Amino acid sequence: MATIMQTKKEQEQQKRRDMFPLVPGTNKFILIGFAIVVLGFVLMMGGGAESPDTFNYDIFSFRRITLAPIVVLIGFGMVAWAIIRKPKK
């Protein structure tokens, strides 16, 4: 009797896991991807001019124009991968 109840309980848990869109352990990868996106936006910050009469050419630096958007795209790609990946069984 205990094994029948246990198998029913396991079947219910498996059914719940199948209905949940994200597999266990996905949250860690989503948070890492989110942190990478935030890092990319932090790399884009700064470069303001002290006075409105002068123009600051730091806004055209490699870090802001090239590196930061690539980091942001890598972060978004990691989040997307974490959502659609299938776990190993």
N, CA, C and O atoms as a printed pandas DataFrame, in Angstrom:
     atom_number atom_name residue_name chain_id  residue_number  x_coord  y_coord  z_coord
0              1         N          MET        A               1    0.820   -1.199    0.000
1              2        CA          MET        A               1    0.000    0.000    0.000
2              3         C          MET        A               1    0.863    1.262    0.000
3              4         O          MET        A               1    0.549    2.245   -0.672
4              5         N          ALA        A               2    1.963    1.217    0.771
5              6        CA          ALA        A               2    2.831    2.391    0.848
6              7         C          ALA        A               2    3.494    2.670   -0.496
7              8         O          ALA        A               2    3.696    3.829   -0.860
8              9         N          THR        A               3    3.834    1.615   -1.233
9             10        CA          THR        A               3    4.486    1.831   -2.520
10            11         C          THR        A               3    3.522    2.401   -3.540
11            12         O          THR        A               3    3.917    3.196   -4.393
12            13         N          ILE        A               4    2.250    2.001   -3.459
13            14        CA          ILE        A               4    1.258    2.555   -4.386
14            15         C          ILE        A               4    1.061    4.038   -4.111
15            16         O          ILE        A               4    0.987    4.838   -5.044
16            17         N          MET        A               5    0.977    4.410   -2.839
17            18        CA          MET        A               5    0.824    5.822   -2.482
18            19         C          MET        A               5    2.058    6.621   -2.895
19            20         O          MET        A               5    1.952    7.751   -3.372
20            21         N          GLN        A               6    3.223    6.015   -2.703
21            22        CA          GLN        A               6    4.455    6.697   -3.057
22            23         C          GLN        A               6    4.551    6.901   -4.565
23            24         O          GLN        A               6    4.976    7.964   -5.015
24            25         N          THR        A               7    4.170    5.919   -5.335
25            26        CA          THR        A               7    4.236    6.088   -6.782
26            27         C          THR        A               7    3.234    7.126   -7.255
27            28         O          THR        A               7    3.521    7.882   -8.183
28            29         N          LYS        A               8    2.055    7.176   -6.628
29            30        CA          LYS        A               8    1.086    8.216   -6.997
30            31         C          LYS        A               8    1.632    9.590   -6.650
31            32         O          LYS        A               8    1.476   10.547   -7.409
32            33         N          LYS        A               9    2.276    9.672   -5.488
33            34        CA          LYS        A               9    2.849   10.949   -5.082
34            35         C          LYS        A               9    3.962   11.353   -6.046
35            36         O          LYS        A               9    4.044   12.515   -6.443
36            37         N          GLU        A              10    4.816   10.408   -6.425
37            38        CA          GLU        A              10    5.883   10.697   -7.379
38            39         C          GLU        A              10    5.325   11.096   -8.736
39            40         O          GLU        A              10    5.870   11.976   -9.403
40            41         N          GLN        A              11    4.228   10.445   -9.148
41            42        CA          GLN        A              11    3.603   10.800  -10.419
42            43         C          GLN        A              11    3.047   12.212  -10.377
43            44         O          GLN        A              11    3.157   12.948  -11.358
44            45         N          GLU        A              12    2.450   12.602   -9.255
45            46        CA          GLU        A              12    1.936   13.963   -9.126
46            47         C          GLU        A              12    3.066   14.986   -9.169
47            48         O          GLU        A              12    2.945   16.037   -9.799
48            49         N          GLN        A              13    4.168   14.662   -8.487
49            50        CA          GLN        A              13    5.311   15.579   -8.503
50            51         C          GLN        A              13    5.901   15.696   -9.905
51            52         O          GLN        A              13    6.276   16.788  -10.332
52            53         N          GLN        A              14    5.986   14.581  -10.621
53            54        CA          GLN        A              14    6.500   14.618  -11.991
54            55         C          GLN        A              14    5.564   15.422  -12.891
55            56         O          GLN        A              14    6.020   16.162  -13.763
56            57         N          LYS        A              15    4.266   15.278  -12.678
57            58        CA          LYS        A              15    3.287   16.029  -13.471
58            59         C          LYS        A              15    3.450   17.526  -13.214
59            60         O          LYS        A              15    3.389   18.330  -14.144
60            61         N          ARG        A              16    3.658   17.899  -11.949
61            62        CA          ARG        A              16    3.863   19.316  -11.624
62            63         C          ARG        A              16    5.141   19.841  -12.263
63            64         O          ARG        A              16    5.166   20.957  -12.781
64            65         N          ARG        A              17    6.213   19.029  -12.227
65            66        CA          ARG        A              17    7.476   19.446  -12.846
66            67         C          ARG        A              17    7.330   19.603  -14.353
67            68         O          ARG        A              17    7.914   20.511  -14.945
68            69         N          ASP        A              18    6.551   18.723  -14.974
69            70        CA          ASP        A              18    6.353   18.820  -16.420
70            71         C          ASP        A              18    5.548   20.059  -16.790
71            72         O          ASP        A              18    5.741   20.621  -17.869
72            73         N          MET        A              19    4.653   20.491  -15.917
73            74        CA          MET        A              19    3.837   21.670  -16.192
74            75         C          MET        A              19    4.614   22.966  -15.977
75            76         O          MET        A              19    4.312   23.973  -16.616
76            77         N          PHE        A              20    5.604   22.959  -15.092
77            78        CA          PHE        A              20    6.378   24.161  -14.799
78            79         C          PHE        A              20    7.301   24.458  -15.974
79            80         O          PHE        A              20    8.030   23.568  -16.410
80            81         N          PRO        A              21    7.292   25.664  -16.494
81            82        CA          PRO        A              21    8.053   25.949  -17.713
82            83         C          PRO        A              21    9.567   25.940  -17.531
83            84         O          PRO        A              21   10.293   25.693  -18.494
84            85         N          LEU        A              22   10.059   26.200  -16.336
85            86        CA          LEU        A              22   11.496   26.252  -16.121
86            87         C          LEU        A              22   11.932   25.044  -15.308
87            88         O          LEU        A              22   11.291   24.687  -14.320
88            89         N          VAL        A              23   13.009   24.424  -15.723
89            90        CA          VAL        A              23   13.510   23.251  -15.012
90            91         C          VAL        A              23   14.270   23.699  -13.765
91            92         O          VAL        A              23   14.765   24.825  -13.719
92            93         N          PRO        A              24   14.370   22.833  -12.755
93            94        CA          PRO        A              24   15.125   23.209  -11.557
94            95         C          PRO        A              24   16.584   23.518  -11.900
95            96         O          PRO        A              24   17.187   22.847  -12.738
96            97         N          GLY        A              25   17.134   24.516  -11.261
97            98        CA          GLY        A              25   18.510   24.923  -11.526
98            99         C          GLY        A              25   18.613   26.021  -12.568
99           100         O          GLY        A              25   19.691   26.577  -12.776
100          101         N          THR        A              26   17.512   26.338  -13.223
101          102        CA          THR        A              26   17.520   27.379  -14.248
102          103         C          THR        A              26   17.684   28.761  -13.641
103          104         O          THR        A              26   18.273   29.651  -14.254
104          105         N          ASN        A              27   17.164   28.938  -12.443
105          106        CA          ASN        A              27   17.216   30.259  -11.816
106          107         C          ASN        A              27   18.642   30.758  -11.670
107          108         O          ASN        A              27   18.901   31.953  -11.815
108          109         N          LYS        A              28   19.573   29.848  -11.382
109          110        CA          LYS        A              28   20.966   30.240  -11.219
110          111         C          LYS        A              28   21.512   30.823  -12.522
111          112         O          LYS        A              28   22.178   31.858  -12.508
112          113         N          PHE        A              29   21.232   30.164  -13.641
113          114        CA          PHE        A              29   21.725   30.653  -14.927
114          115         C          PHE        A              29   21.035   31.950  -15.340
115          116         O          PHE        A              29   21.660   32.817  -15.950
116          117         N          ILE        A              30   19.759   32.086  -15.013
117          118        CA          ILE        A              30   19.042   33.322  -15.333
118          119         C          ILE        A              30   19.629   34.486  -14.537
119          120         O          ILE        A              30   19.809   35.578  -15.076
120          121         N          LEU        A              31   19.928   34.261  -13.264
121          122        CA          LEU        A              31   20.518   35.331  -12.450
122          123         C          LEU        A              31   21.922   35.694  -12.926
123          124         O          LEU        A              31   22.293   36.867  -12.914
124          125         N          ILE        A              32   22.701   34.705  -13.342
125          126        CA          ILE        A              32   24.031   34.996  -13.884
126          127         C          ILE        A              32   23.910   35.821  -15.165
127          128         O          ILE        A              32   24.654   36.783  -15.357
128          129         N          GLY        A              33   22.974   35.449  -16.042
129          130        CA          GLY        A              33   22.751   36.210  -17.266
130          131         C          GLY        A              33   22.290   37.629  -16.973
131          132         O          GLY        A              33   22.711   38.578  -17.634
132          133         N          PHE        A              34   21.422   37.766  -15.974
133          134        CA          PHE        A              34   20.956   39.096  -15.582
134          135         C          PHE        A              34   22.114   39.942  -15.059
135          136         O          PHE        A              34   22.199   41.132  -15.360
136          137         N          ALA        A              35   23.004   39.332  -14.279
137          138        CA          ALA        A              35   24.166   40.060  -13.766
138          139         C          ALA        A              35   25.084   40.498  -14.911
139          140         O          ALA        A              35   25.662   41.584  -14.857
140          141         N          ILE        A              36   25.221   39.668  -15.940
141          142        CA          ILE        A              36   26.044   40.035  -17.097
142          143         C          ILE        A              36   25.411   41.212  -17.841
143          144         O          ILE        A              36   26.121   42.108  -18.297
144          145         N          VAL        A              37   24.083   41.217  -17.966
145          146        CA          VAL        A              37   23.389   42.343  -18.612
146          147         C          VAL        A              37   23.616   43.626  -17.812
147          148         O          VAL        A              37   23.902   44.675  -18.389
148          149         N          VAL        A              38   23.491   43.546  -16.505
149          150        CA          VAL        A              38   23.718   44.723  -15.658
150          151         C          VAL        A              38   25.164   45.213  -15.799
151          152         O          VAL        A              38   25.415   46.417  -15.864
152          153         N          LEU        A              39   26.109   44.268  -15.846
153          154        CA          LEU        A              39   27.511   44.646  -16.043
154          155         C          LEU        A              39   27.697   45.398  -17.361
155          156         O          LEU        A              39   28.441   46.377  -17.419
156          157         N          GLY        A              40   27.024   44.943  -18.411
157          158        CA          GLY        A              40   27.109   45.630  -19.699
158          159         C          GLY        A              40   26.580   47.051  -19.636
159          160         O          GLY        A              40   27.160   47.964  -20.224
160          161         N          PHE        A              41   25.479   47.238  -18.922
161          162        CA          PHE        A              41   24.944   48.593  -18.789
162          163         C          PHE        A              41   25.830   49.467  -17.910
163          164         O          PHE        A              41   25.927   50.673  -18.135
164          165         N          VAL        A              42   26.474   48.875  -16.917
165          166        CA          VAL        A              42   27.420   49.639  -16.101
166          167         C          VAL        A              42   28.616   50.076  -16.952
167          168         O          VAL        A              42   29.135   51.178  -16.778
168          169         N          LEU        A              43   29.046   49.215  -17.866
169          170        CA          LEU        A              43   30.148   49.591  -18.758
170          171         C          LEU        A              43   29.763   50.754  -19.672
171          172         O          LEU        A              43   30.634   51.512  -20.098
172          173         N          MET        A              44   28.486   50.905  -19.977
173          174        CA          MET        A              44   28.038   52.009  -20.836
174          175         C          MET        A              44   27.942   53.335  -20.093
175          176         O          MET        A              44   27.893   54.387  -20.730
176          177         N          MET        A              45   27.914   53.313  -18.778
177          178        CA          MET        A              45   27.694   54.539  -18.001
178          179         C          MET        A              45   28.894   55.468  -18.042
179          180         O          MET        A              45   29.997   55.081  -18.427
180          181         N          GLY        A              46   28.645   56.701  -17.635
181          182        CA          GLY        A              46   29.702   57.686  -17.437
182          183         C          GLY        A              46   29.961   58.524  -18.669
183          184         O          GLY        A              46   29.272   58.410  -19.683
184          185         N          GLY        A              47   30.968   59.365  -18.558
185          186        CA          GLY        A              47   31.376   60.177  -19.687
186          187         C          GLY        A              47   30.653   61.495  -19.818
187          188         O          GLY        A              47   30.677   62.113  -20.882
188          189         N          GLY        A              48   30.011   61.933  -18.756
189          190        CA          GLY        A              48   29.323   63.212  -18.820
190          191         C          GLY        A              48   30.300   64.378  -18.777
191          192         O          GLY        A              48   31.369   64.280  -18.175
192          193         N          ALA        A              49   29.931   65.467  -19.410
193          194        CA          ALA        A              49   30.790   66.659  -19.422
194          195         C          ALA        A              49   30.538   67.473  -18.158
195          196         O          ALA        A              49   29.422   67.519  -17.641
196          197         N          GLU        A              50   31.609   68.118  -17.669
197          198        CA          GLU        A              50   31.468   68.948  -16.469
198          199         C          GLU        A              50   30.642   70.198  -16.756
199          200         O          GLU        A              50   29.856   70.638  -15.918
200          201         N          SER        A              51   30.824   70.758  -17.931
201          202        CA          SER        A              51   30.041   71.944  -18.292
202          203         C          SER        A              51   29.340   71.676  -19.628
203          204         O          SER        A              51   29.849   70.920  -20.456
204          205         N          PRO        A              52   28.205   72.278  -19.831
205          206        CA          PRO        A              52   27.489   72.052  -21.090
206          207         C          PRO        A              52   28.162   72.687  -22.312
207          208         O          PRO        A              52   27.773   72.414  -23.447
208          209         N          ASP        A              53   29.176   73.540  -22.076
209          210        CA          ASP        A              53   29.847   74.211  -23.186
210          211         C          ASP        A              53   30.916   73.345  -23.840
211          212         O          ASP        A              53   31.328   73.621  -24.966
212          213         N          THR        A              54   31.372   72.296  -23.147
213          214        CA          THR        A              54   32.421   71.441  -23.702
214          215         C          THR        A              54   31.847   70.080  -24.056
215          216         O          THR        A              54   30.917   69.589  -23.417
216          217         N          PHE        A              55   32.420   69.488  -25.083
217          218        CA          PHE        A              55   31.979   68.161  -25.522
218          219         C          PHE        A              55   32.997   67.127  -25.065
219          220         O          PHE        A              55   34.201   67.315  -25.240
220          221         N          ASN        A              56   32.520   66.048  -24.486
221          222        CA          ASN        A              56   33.402   65.003  -23.978
222          223         C          ASN        A              56   33.437   63.865  -24.988
223          224         O          ASN        A              56   32.423   63.213  -25.237
224          225         N          TYR        A              57   34.605   63.634  -25.565
225          226        CA          TYR        A              57   34.747   62.594  -26.583
226          227         C          TYR        A              57   34.854   61.187  -25.990
227          228         O          TYR        A              57   34.991   60.217  -26.736
228          229         N          ASP        A              58   34.795   61.061  -24.674
229          230        CA          ASP        A              58   34.846   59.744  -24.041
230          231         C          ASP        A              58   33.616   58.900  -24.360
231          232         O          ASP        A              58   33.640   57.684  -24.173
232          233         N          ILE        A              59   32.556   59.517  -24.833
233          234        CA          ILE        A              59   31.368   58.724  -25.153
234          235         C          ILE        A              59   31.605   57.832  -26.371
235          236         O          ILE        A              59   30.844   56.894  -26.607
236          237         N          PHE        A              60   32.651   58.116  -27.140
237          238        CA          PHE        A              60   32.961   57.309  -28.315
238          239         C          PHE        A              60   34.077   56.293  -28.042
239          240         O          PHE        A              60   34.738   55.837  -28.975
240          241         N          SER        A              61   34.287   55.940  -26.782
241          242        CA          SER        A              61   35.363   55.004  -26.454
242          243         C          SER        A              61   34.967   53.574  -26.854
243          244         O          SER        A              61   33.788   53.266  -27.025
244          245         N          PHE        A              62   35.961   52.730  -26.996
245          246        CA          PHE        A              62   35.752   51.324  -27.356
246          247         C          PHE        A              62   34.855   50.632  -26.347
247          248         O          PHE        A              62   34.017   49.806  -26.711
248          249         N          ARG        A              63   35.032   50.969  -25.084
249          250        CA          ARG        A              63   34.262   50.324  -24.020
250          251         C          ARG        A              63   32.768   50.593  -24.172
251          252         O          ARG        A              63   31.957   49.683  -24.001
252          253         N          ARG        A              64   32.395   51.832  -24.492
253          254        CA          ARG        A              64   30.974   52.189  -24.570
254          255         C          ARG        A              64   30.338   51.824  -25.909
255          256         O          ARG        A              64   29.159   51.474  -25.955
256          257         N          ILE        A              65   31.085   51.900  -26.975
257          258        CA          ILE        A              65   30.514   51.676  -28.300
258          259         C          ILE        A              65   30.527   50.204  -28.698
259          260         O          ILE        A              65   29.606   49.744  -29.373
260          261         N          THR        A              66   31.544   49.464  -28.298
261          262        CA          THR        A              66   31.699   48.083  -28.770
262          263         C          THR        A              66   31.569   47.057  -27.659
263          264         O          THR        A              66   30.748   46.144  -27.754
264          265         N          LEU        A              67   32.358   47.191  -26.617
265          266        CA          LEU        A              67   32.422   46.166  -25.576
266          267         C          LEU        A              67   31.116   46.033  -24.804
267          268         O          LEU        A              67   30.628   44.917  -24.624
268          269         N          ALA        A              68   30.544   47.123  -24.351
269          270        CA          ALA        A              68   29.336   47.071  -23.534
270          271         C          ALA        A              68   28.145   46.438  -24.271
271          272         O          ALA        A              68   27.471   45.589  -23.688
272          273         N          PRO        A              69   27.858   46.813  -25.528
273          274        CA          PRO        A              69   26.748   46.138  -26.217
274          275         C          PRO        A              69   26.980   44.643  -26.421
275          276         O          PRO        A              69   26.033   43.858  -26.374
276          277         N          ILE        A              70   28.231   44.242  -26.646
277          278        CA          ILE        A              70   28.527   42.817  -26.796
278          279         C          ILE        A              70   28.274   42.089  -25.481
279          280         O          ILE        A              70   27.719   40.990  -25.484
280          281         N          VAL        A              71   28.668   42.680  -24.365
281          282        CA          VAL        A              71   28.438   42.070  -23.054
282          283         C          VAL        A              71   26.945   41.953  -22.780
283          284         O          VAL        A              71   26.488   40.933  -22.263
284          285         N          VAL        A              72   26.182   42.986  -23.120
285          286        CA          VAL        A              72   24.727   42.941  -22.911
286          287         C          VAL        A              72   24.102   41.835  -23.756
287          288         O          VAL        A              72   23.251   41.092  -23.266
288          289         N          LEU        A              73   24.507   41.717  -24.999
289          290        CA          LEU        A              73   23.955   40.661  -25.861
290          291         C          LEU        A              73   24.323   39.270  -25.359
291          292         O          LEU        A              73   23.516   38.344  -25.447
292          293         N          ILE        A              74   25.535   39.117  -24.834
293          294        CA          ILE        A              74   25.921   37.831  -24.250
294          295         C          ILE        A              74   25.035   37.512  -23.043
295          296         O          ILE        A              74   24.614   36.370  -22.862
296          297         N          GLY        A              75   24.758   38.515  -22.230
297          298        CA          GLY        A              75   23.879   38.310  -21.074
298          299         C          GLY        A              75   22.478   37.909  -21.492
299          300         O          GLY        A              75   21.904   36.982  -20.921
300          301         N          PHE        A              76   21.915   38.597  -22.488
301          302        CA          PHE        A              76   20.574   38.239  -22.971
302          303         C          PHE        A              76   20.579   36.841  -23.584
303          304         O          PHE        A              76   19.621   36.084  -23.426
304          305         N          GLY        A              77   21.660   36.505  -24.285
305          306        CA          GLY        A              77   21.763   35.161  -24.857
306          307         C          GLY        A              77   21.820   34.093  -23.779
307          308         O          GLY        A              77   21.233   33.021  -23.929
308          309         N          MET        A              78   22.521   34.383  -22.699
309          310        CA          MET        A              78   22.593   33.406  -21.610
310          311         C          MET        A              78   21.239   33.225  -20.938
311          312         O          MET        A              78   20.875   32.103  -20.583
312          313         N          VAL        A              79   20.499   34.290  -20.759
313          314        CA          VAL        A              79   19.151   34.178  -20.178
314          315         C          VAL        A              79   18.259   33.360  -21.108
315          316         O          VAL        A              79   17.526   32.486  -20.644
316          317         N          ALA        A              80   18.308   33.626  -22.391
317          318        CA          ALA        A              80   17.485   32.870  -23.343
318          319         C          ALA        A              80   17.881   31.397  -23.341
319          320         O          ALA        A              80   17.016   30.521  -23.365
320          321         N          TRP        A              81   19.181   31.122  -23.313
321          322        CA          TRP        A              81   19.643   29.735  -23.265
322          323         C          TRP        A              81   19.171   29.038  -21.988
323          324         O          TRP        A              81   18.780   27.871  -22.019
324          325         N          ALA        A              82   19.211   29.758  -20.870
325          326        CA          ALA        A              82   18.788   29.169  -19.601
326          327         C          ALA        A              82   17.305   28.831  -19.614
327          328         O          ALA        A              82   16.885   27.854  -18.994
328          329         N          ILE        A              83   16.516   29.624  -20.308
329          330        CA          ILE        A              83   15.075   29.378  -20.342
330          331         C          ILE        A              83   14.745   28.180  -21.235
331          332         O          ILE        A              83   13.874   27.382  -20.890
332          333         N          ILE        A              84   15.420   28.043  -22.369
333          334        CA          ILE        A              84   15.016   27.001  -23.323
334          335         C          ILE        A              84   15.851   25.730  -23.240
335          336         O          ILE        A              84   15.595   24.783  -23.984
336          337         N          ARG        A              85   16.843   25.683  -22.355
337          338        CA          ARG        A              85   17.685   24.477  -22.283
338          339         C          ARG        A              85   16.912   23.308  -21.712
339          340         O          ARG        A              85   15.970   23.488  -20.941
340          341         N          LYS        A              86   17.320   22.099  -22.100
341          342        CA          LYS        A              86   16.725   20.885  -21.567
342          343         C          LYS        A              86   17.720   20.257  -20.598
343          344         O          LYS        A              86   18.913   20.191  -20.895
344          345         N          PRO        A              87   17.249   19.798  -19.450
345          346        CA          PRO        A              87   18.181   19.219  -18.478
346          347         C          PRO        A              87   18.623   17.820  -18.914
347          348         O          PRO        A              87   17.923   17.126  -19.651
348          349         N          LYS        A              88   19.799   17.432  -18.439
349          350        CA          LYS        A              88   20.274   16.082  -18.695
350          351         C          LYS        A              88   19.559   15.147  -17.738
351          352         O          LYS        A              88   19.351   15.482  -16.572
352          353         N          LYS        A              89   19.184   13.982  -18.228
353          354        CA          LYS        A              89   18.496   13.014  -17.350
354          355         C          LYS        A              89   19.340   11.819  -17.107
355          356         O          LYS        A              89   18.925   10.905  -16.395
